[in-house]
Amino acid sequence: MAEVAEYKLKSRDKTIEICRSILKLDPRHAHAHSELSRLYHESGKWSALLELIKEELDLIDSVNVEAQVECYERLIEIYQNKMRQAVMVTNTYHQILEIDPQNEKALEALEGIYRKSSR
């Protein structure tokens, strides 16, 4: 149905609305998540995309650290490259370290951030 709205009716907003409705009924609907992610990214709706990723993060089992880290890295990419929110980048790296204290990527990134800020 979402594809019909987007491709036949050429309505991105209607597609977003349909995907959101699907997620209300089934929060784990993978196709609706991926479609929304794509649509938000293509239309530059960064705040909406951040919220979607956070919703996905809430659905991940706490023992699946790898999937959680992947979501946090997606958040970082948006905070850093799209929204230019350095504080949120730092906070999100700290969130990674809370669930994966030995995460080298987060440790190195924070080291670089703190090194820059001390100049």
Salt bridges, closest charged atoms under 4 A:
GLU3 OE2 - HIS31 NE2 2.51
GLU6 OE1 - ARG38 NH2 2.40
ASP13 OD1 - LYS45 NZ 3.49
GLU17 OE2 - LYS14 NZ 3.41
GLU35 OE1 - ARG38 NH2 2.74
GLU42 OE1 - ARG12 NH2 3.18
GLU42 OE1 - ARG38 NH1 3.02
GLU51 OE2 - LYS54 NZ 3.82
GLU55 OE1 - ARG20 NH1 3.03
GLU56 OE2 - HIS33 ND1 3.30
GLU56 OE1 - ARG74 NH1 2.79
GLU73 OE2 - LYS105 NZ 3.75
GLU111 OE2 - ARG115 NH2 2.71
